[in-house]
């Protein structure tokens, strides 16, 4: 079992930080290399965390994260273990000036998350429930490009996908229950706003 499969978000962020310090730009492909070929959870979670950071204001980032979410979550929903991403998406990267800022944002977040997330109630994130959750993430990913023009809404979409990604990364069923509550709360608020 790798560090990321154990839910060590801090170790994942540390590996990304090391690469940024070595002069690499943060890209979908770099996250894939750091997380591993079969690490669906981190590949969903990390781009979604970008949506919760100040980097979400960069034009095009919500759309890029949305496309990435649809492709990755779609493959999880289909039961694929080994993930495929097109080269053009793997090569997309954040501008250099945002790499350090993103890592500085994610370090304290990862410490808090790692203190809470742990393997438990794993039946809630396996089999059909894992696929249903991934299907919901596909829907969230599909609306992310639209949310790019509505201030702060992309942060909520990022939170939904990041929480699901963390739940399957950490194999934490309790976190999956929190994720279900988050989805329900967002749907209720959206219903009230649109009513």
N, C-alpha and C positions, 0 to 999 in steps of 0.2 A: 504494500500500500504506500502511495506517495504522500508527500506532505499535503498537497492540495486535496487529496481524497480524504485525509484526516480532518479537513476543515481548517487548516492553518492558513487563514487569509493573510496573516502577518508575514508568513514565509513567502507567499506568492508576491505580496507587495515588496518584500525585501529583494526578491529576485528581479522584479521589474526595476526597482530603484538602482540595483547594481548595473543593470544594462543601460539605464539612463545616464548614470555616472560615467559609463564607458563610451558614451556618445551615441547610443542608439536612440531612435525615436520610438515612441509608444505607438504600436500598430496592432491590428487584429492578429496579424501573423506572429508578432512577437509574443503576444499573450498566449497564442496557441503553442508556441515553442516552450514557453515557461511552464504552462499548465500541463502539457502533454497531449498527445493525439486523442486519447479517450476521455479527457477531462471536460465533459460537457458542462458541468456545474460552473467551474471557474470561467469557461469561455462565455457563458451567459452572464455571470455575475460581474465580471470586471468591466465590460463595456457599459453595463447598466449603472455601475457605480460612477462612471464618467458622467452619466446623465444627472447624477446627484451632486456633482462637483461644479465649481465655477466654469469648468471647460464646456458645460452644456450650452453656454451662450455663443459658442463659436458656430457661425452659420454652417449648416450641413451636418453637424455632429449628431443631432437627434435623428436625422434621416439615415445616416450611416449606421447608428446603433440599432435603429428599427430594422433595417435590412439584415444586419448581423443576427438580431434576435429572431427574426422570422426563419432564417436559414438554420440556425442552431437548434432553436426550440422545435422547429418542424421535424428535424431529424430525430430529436429525442422522442417526439410524439409518435414517430414511425417505428421506434424501437431500435434505431441504429446505435451501435456502440462506437464505431469509428466515424468521426465527423469529417465532412468535406466542406471546404469553402473555396469559392472562385479566387483565382490569383489576384484579380483586380481589387477584391475586398480585403484579402490578406495584406496587400501592400498599402492600403489606406492608412495614413498615420496622422497623429496630432502634430500641429506645428511645434517645433523645438521649444519655443518659449513656454509652452504649457506643460511640458513633461515634468519639470521640477515641481511646479505648482500642484499638479495632480498627485504626485507622490506625497507631498507634504499634507495634502488633504486626506489621502487614504491611510497614512500611517496611524493617526489616532483612531480613525474609524476601525481599522483592522484590529487594534488592541482591544477595543470595546467588544467587537463582534467575537473575537476569539475567546474572550472571557465568558461568553454566554453560549455559543454554539457548540454542541457536542453530539456524538451518535446516541440516539434514543428514539423510541417509537418508530423504528425503521419501516414497519409495515405501511406507514402513511406516505412514504415517498418511494415505494417500490411498485412494480407492475402497472396495473391500469391507472392508479392514482398519479403515478409519475407521468404517464402519457397525457392524462387529462390536464394536469398542471401545465405541461409543456404546450398543450393546445391553447390554453388561455394566454400563455406568454406569446404565442404566435399572433393572437388577436391584438394584444397590447403592442407588439412590434409593428403591426400593420397600421396602427393609428399614430405611431410616433412621428412620422413626417408631418402629419397635420398639426400635431401639438407644438411643432417648432414655432409656429406663429402665435401661439397663445401663451403668454408669460407664465412660468412656473408649473405648467401642467406636465411638461416633459419630466420634471423631477418626480412626480407621482408615478408616472409610467416606469421610470428607472427604478424606483423603490419597489414596485411590484415584481419586476423581473429580477432585480438583485436579490430580493428576499427568497424568491423561488430558487435561484441559482445557488444561493448559500445553503438552503435547506437540502438540496441534493448533493452539494459538495460535502457538507458536514454529516450527511445522512441523519439529519435531525428532524424527526417527525413532529416534535413540538413546534419547531420553527415553521413547518409546513402548515400547522394549525394557525399560527400567527399570520402566515401568508394568506390563508383563506379569509381571515378576519380583515386583513388589509384590502383584499379584493372586494369584499362585501361593503366595507366602508366607502371605498372609492365609488362603487356602483351606486350606493345610496346618495352620496353627495352629488354625483353626476345626474341622478334622477331628479333630485331637488332643484338643481340649477336649470335643467332642461324642462322641468314641469311648468 
